[in-house]
Amino acid sequence: MNHDGEKWYDEDSEVFIKYGACFAPRREETIRTIIDVCKKYDAPFIYDLCCGGGEMSKAILASNDSVSLVALDNSERMLIETKTALRDFSDRASVAKFDLQEFESLHEYPAPHIVLSSLAVHHLSDERKRELFIFLGRKIRRGGSFILSDLFEPEQADNRIIFEEQWNRSVREASQVTFGDERAFVAFEDLDWNHYGDPNPDPIDKPAKLSQHFEWLKAAGFTNVELLMFFAGHGTIRATNAA
Ligand SMILES: C[S@@+](CC[C@H](N)C(=O)[O-])C[C@H]1O[C@@H](n2cnc3c(N)ncnc32)[C@H](O)[C@@H]1O
C-alpha cells in the first residue's frame, strides 16, 4: 500500500470495496473453502473479525441458514457497506464497531464456534498476534475453529519475488475477468499494494511467516493447525480446538 501512517484509512476502504475481490488472490476459492469449514458445524455462531464490506459474511450466511454471526470492523465506511450487504439477514447477523488492536473487547460476546479473520491480522505486531491467538484459543468453544486467511512473509527471502509475480498475475487476470480490462491491476500498481514488491513496505503491514503462525497457534492451545490453501503469499489456515 501507499500511505505513511500506521492506520487503515477511509481511502483504503474505498479502494478495497471497489477492487478487493481482484486484489485478494484466489478470492472465490477462499470463500468457498471458508464456507466448507463453516458447514462442518451445526448452527454455528461466528465472529467475522475485520469484515470489510461484508462479502464473506454474506456468502457464509447465504450458504447456510443455521449460521448466525457478528461482523466487526472499525472503519465507518466498511460498517455502512456491511450493513447494506447483510440487510436480508438481520435476524441472524449483527454488525458492530471493533478495534482489532483492542481485541479483548470481544469478551462481551458469547463464545463462538468459529472466528474468521481475512486480510487483517497482519496489521498487528507479532506480539499482539500471539496474544490474539491465546485469547481466541480460550474464547472459541471446544471443537471450534479459527479460520485465518492472510498474507505471510516468505520463509526464504528469495521466494519474495515469486510471491510478487504470482500476486501481480493473479490481480491482472482477476481484473480482466471482472472488468474486461486492467483497471484493478492499474490501481494495484499505482497504490503499491503488492507488499512483496515494495522496497519500503507500508508500516501498517506486518505479516509474519507461515511457520511462525503455526508455532504461535499451537502454543496458544490449538491442537490441529492445517493450511487449507496457499498462493501468492496468501494462505488460509484452519486451527481447531480440542473437542
Ligand atoms: C483488506 S480488508 C479485508 C476485509 C475482509 N476481511 C475481506 O477479506 O473482505 C481489511 C479490513 O480490516 C479492517 N481493519 C484494519 N485495521 C483494523 C483494526 N485495527 N480494527 C478493526 N478493523 C480493522 C479494515 O477496515 C478493513 O475492513
The ligand as an ORCA input file, in Angstrom:
! r2SCAN-3c Opt
* xyz 0 1
  C      -8.124     -5.877      3.375
  S      -9.613     -5.520      4.220
  C     -10.295     -7.157      4.390
  C     -11.778     -7.140      4.617
  C     -12.467     -8.510      4.726
  N     -12.000     -9.282      5.845
  C     -12.345     -9.287      3.433
  O     -11.492    -10.172      3.325
  O     -13.104     -8.952      2.510
  C      -9.007     -5.157      5.855
  C     -10.108     -4.774      6.817
  O      -9.514     -4.644      8.117
  C     -10.106     -3.536      8.761
  N      -9.198     -3.081      9.799
  C      -7.932     -2.610      9.652
  N      -7.421     -2.316     10.861
  C      -8.386     -2.620     11.774
  C      -8.466     -2.533     13.195
  N      -7.448     -2.088     13.932
  N      -9.596     -2.917     13.796
  C     -10.652     -3.378     13.077
  N     -10.647     -3.463     11.736
  C      -9.524     -3.093     11.095
  C     -10.323     -2.529      7.653
  O     -11.297     -1.563      7.989
  C     -10.771     -3.436      6.522
  O     -12.160     -3.602      6.535
*
